[in-house]
Amino acid sequence: MTPIRVAAVVTAHDRREFLPFAVRSALDGGADEVLVVRNFAGPIEGCEGRYKDIPCATPDTNEKEACGLEASQSDVVGFLDDDDLWAPEKVPRLRALFGADPDLVYFCNAHRPIDALGQPVAASHRELADKHPEAFDRWDGKDFESLVRTLWPGNNSSTVVRRTWATEWLVPFREAGWSADLFWLVVALLSRRPILLGADPLTMLRLHGANMSHTRGTSPAEFRARHQTTCERFAQSNGTLARLSVERFGPSAPMSVYLTEATEGFRFFADLEAGRQPRSAAIRALRRHAGRRDRGVLLTALVATGSPALARRLLFRSSERRWRLG
């Protein structure tokens, strides 16, 4: 087995509250290298002298992760958002997996949701529930939608890549800007290199009111602003990935079709939340099949052709239900 050095690239932008917990989880888990990429300075309590600071003013997640990849000297790089945690057994698992297979370029593990205080919590959203990475060995290698919707755990803090391979993709990675977790999955498949999904929850995913991706702790107006920004970012990233897939596999490949339709869906949501000719945006999304694989996009677009305001209210209520904690 090849000896493997593991780095944790911890990314933060403005948010300080949880950062010491994230960095300590990587250090205590045995990471050989911890790089903190952030837009603010100051000591990290309990971690002094044990990490490398990398200043980065750009808010884009991909730019921050790219800076960490470029600065790392390790064989394998795992990403960690400032509010999440690595389990103690994660680093030894990475050493074993990547050391056993020198061709392995990508690994994504399951995660366990926790609340703002770090206590386990149940969450119903499909990004957290109803994922079965343990069935990955039965995936047919073609149905990209089933991979993303039912097998792939997703999330930046559960994503691990082989550094020398990942640095070859930094130009389109920076262009995508966001959706770093989806980017690394897609380009690993485009590379036709070995990938693994892990069923053990090696990451603790913290859910709290400052998350961009759900509504806990927000008002309808705050959700509308967050959702618009998030969908604009996802439209950009999915558009970049769709282009890469079309260039490699052609426009009719399952991955290309899925990513192209997802791009149209995110564009529609962004236009709806921003009030940019929302009825026209809904009609355009329907014509471009944005809701063919996503019932939420389809129903929202149908409602928006008659009442954009009602469609926005339904989006907020739907997100509240999907992200309910208990």
N, C-alpha and C positions, 0 to 999 in steps of 0.2 A: 504494500500500500504506500502511495506517495505521500510524504509529509505535506500538510496543507496549513498555510497561515490564513487566518480569518480576520477580516476587518469589518467593523460596524461603522457605517456612514450615517450619522444622526443629523437630521435636517430640522431647522427651526426658523420661523420667520415671525418676529415680534413677540411671540408667546414664550414666556419664561417659566410659568408656573410649574410645569411638569418635567422640564428638561433634566433636572438632576436625577430624577427617577429613571428616565430612559437611559442616560449615560451610565449610571451605576449598574443597571441591569446588564448592559453589554460588558462592562468591566468585570463585574462579579461572575458573569458567565464564562469568562476566560478568553474574551476576544484578544487577539494578538495586537490589534491596532484599532483605536477608536478615533474617528475624525468627526468633529462637530462643525457643520456648515451652517452658519447663521448670520443674521444681519445686525446683531447687537453684541456688545462686549460685556465682560464681567466674569468673575470666577463662577465655576459650577460647584456648588457645595458638595463636599465629600469626594471630589474627583480631581482635586488640584494636582497638576503635574502628570496626570495619567492619560491625557487626551491631547489631540492636536486641534487647534482652532483654525478654521478656514473661513475668513470673512467672505460673504456673498450678499450683496444688496438686492439682487434680483429675487422677486417672490416666487418665480416659477420653480416648482418642485424638480423638474427635469434638469434645470440649470444647476441647482444645488447638488443633486445627485451626481451630475457630470463633474462638477468641481471635486467632489469626494473621490470619484473614480480616478481622476487624473492625479490626485495627490497620494493615493494609496500605493503601498508597496506590497500588498498581500496578494495571495493567489485567488482568494474568493472574497467577494464583498456582499455583505447583507445590508439592506437599508432599514432605517428605523426612524419613524416620525417622532417628534419630540414628546408627544403625549402617550406613546405606546411603550410596551415593555417586551424584552426578550425573556423567555423561560430559561432557567439555569442549564437545561440540557440541550439548548439549541446549538451552541458552538461545537460541542463534541459531536453532535449529529452531522453538522456540516463537514467537519474534518473527515468523518467516516465516509460520507456519501461521495464527496468530491475526490477524496483520496483513492477510493475504490474504482472510480471511473474517470480517467483523464479526459474523456470526450464530453463529459457532462458539463453543460453551460448554464443551466437554469434549474432552480428549485423554488417551489412555493409551498409553504406549509399552512395547515389550518390554524385558526386563531380562536381565542376565547374572549368574549366581550366582558369588560369591566366598567364600573362607573367612575365618576370623577375622583372618588376616594380610593379607587383600586380594588373595590369589592366585586366579585362575580355578579353578573346580571344577565337576565334572559332578554333577548331581542329577536323580533320576528322578521326583520327585513331580510329579503332573499339574498343580500350580500353576506349575511351572517348565518342564515339558516338554510336548510335543504341543499347543502353542498356535500358532495360525497367523493372527496379525492381518493378514498380507498378503492374506488371503482375505476381509476384512471387506466389501469392495465387492460381494461376491456374496451377502451375508447377505440373507435375504428380508424382514427387518424385523419378523418375527412370532415366530420360534422362539427364545424367550429362552434356553431351556436350551442350545441349540447355540451361541448367542452366548457364554454364560458358560463353557461347558465346552471349546470348541474354538477360539474366536477371541480372546476378551478376555484380555489379559495379567494384569490385576488388579494389586494391590499399591499401598499408599499412596504409595510413593516414585516411582511411575510415573504418578501421577494429577495432572492439571493442569486448572484450571477458570478460566473468566472470572469475575472477582471480583464485578462488579455483579450478575450472574445468581446466583452461588452464595449471596450474602448474603440473597437472598430465601427460601432454604430452611433458614436456621439454626435455626428452632424445631424442626422434625422431625429435623434433623441432630443436635441436642443430645439429643433424646429417644431416638434410636437408640443413641447412646453409642459404638458400635463399628462395625466393618465400613465404615469411611469410604470405602474404594475402591469397594465395591459400592453404597453409598448414592449417590455422585455419578453412577455409570453409570445407576442406576435412575431417578433424578429427571431426568437429562438426557433419557432416553427418555420419561418421563412428560410432560416439557415439549414434546416433539416438536420439539426444537431440534437443529441439526446436531452430530454428534459424529464424532471420528476415532480410529482405532487405528493405531499405528505399529509397523512390524516391526523397525526399527533399535533395538538395545539401548542406550538412552540412560540407563539406570540400572544400577548395580551393586548387587545384592541380597546382603547379607552373611548367611551361614548360620553359626550358632554355637550353643553350648550354652544361652545365655540367651534364645533365641527362644521365644516362647510357642507357636508353631504347629507345632513338630516336636520330635523326641525326642533329637536328637544330644546326647550328654553327660549324659543324665538316666537315673535309675533308674526301675523300674516305679512306685514310689510317687510320685516327683516328676512323672512323666508323668501319673499319675492326677489329681493335684492341678491341674496345668496344664491338662489336657484338660477337667476339670470347669469350671474358671473360664472357659476359652475358649468352651466350648459354651454356658454360661449367657449370656455376652456376645453370642454369635452368635444365640442364640434371641431375645434382646431386639431386636437390630438387624434381623434378618430379619422379626420380627413387625411392627415399625414399617413396614418397607418393604412387607410384604404388605398392610397396611392402606391405605397410600397407593395401591398398585396397584389394590386392590379399589375404592377410592373413585373412581379415575380411569377404569379400564377394565372393572370388574366382576369378580366372583369366578371366572368361567370363563375369563378371559383367560390365555394361556400364562404371562405373567409372574406373575400373581396365584397361579396354581396352583403354579408352581415355588417361589415364595417361601413360600407357606403350608406346603407339604410340607417345605421346608428347615427352617422354624421347628420343626415337629414332630420332625424328625430330631435337631436340636440339643438340644431339650428332653429327648428320650429319652437321648441320650448323657450329658447333664449329670446326669440322675436316676440313670443306671446307675453313673457314676463316684462319685456321692455316696452311693450305697446307699439312695436314697429309693424304697422299694417297687419295686425294679428289674424284677421280673417283671410287675407291673401296668403299669409304664411301657412295657415292651416290647410287651405286648398292645395298649395304647392307641396306640402308634406304628404298629403294623401295621394296626389298624382305621382309622386316619386316613391311611393310604397314605403314611406317611413314607418308606418304602423303595421306592416304586414307581419312582422315577427314580435311586435310589442303592443299588447292590448292597451296598455296605458297611453301610449302615443296615439293610437287609433281613436280611442274614445275621447281623449282630450281634443284632438283635432276636429272630430265631428261636432263636439259641443261648441268649440271656438268658432266654427263657421256661423253659428247663430248668436252666441254670447261669449265673447272673450273674457268678460268679467267673471261669469259663472265658471268658465274653464279654469281660471286662475284660482278661484276659491276651492274648486274640487281638487286641484293639484295640492294645495296646502293641506286639506283634510286627509287626502290619501297618504301624503308623506307622514303626517302625524300618526296615522294608524300603523303604517309600515315600520316606523321606527320606535313604536311604543316599547318602553322598558318595563320589566316586571320581575 
